Amino acid sequence: MSAARVYVDTNVIIHYLHPASERGEQKAKALFLDIEQSKYVGIVSDFCRLEYLVYIKDELAMASSGNVTKKDIDLGMCDFP
């Protein structure tokens, strides 16, 4: 029997890479651990990638008074699954 496919939502990725709460971080880590252990097949959509890109751009803009370069965004995307 093959593992169930699950779509990984943007908020899970954000909690995993940029934890704001311990509970959210723990749940995200548990899901990714299940995926690593082949309990699930994790699917990340192109739309999810776009949402994360917007999140990164917003975070960088707030940290740098609105000045965000392509290089900044590329660096921010390097950890994206």
Sequence and secondary structure as in RCSB ss.txt:
>XXXX:A:sequence
MSAARVYVDTNVIIHYLHPASERGEQKAKALFLDIEQSKYVGIVSDFCRLEYLVYIKDELAMASSGNVTKKDIDL
GMCDFP
>XXXX:A:secstr
   EEEE  HHHHHHHHS SSHHHHHHHHHHHHHHHTTSEEEE  HHHHHHHHHHHHHHHHHHTTT   HHHHHH
HTTT  
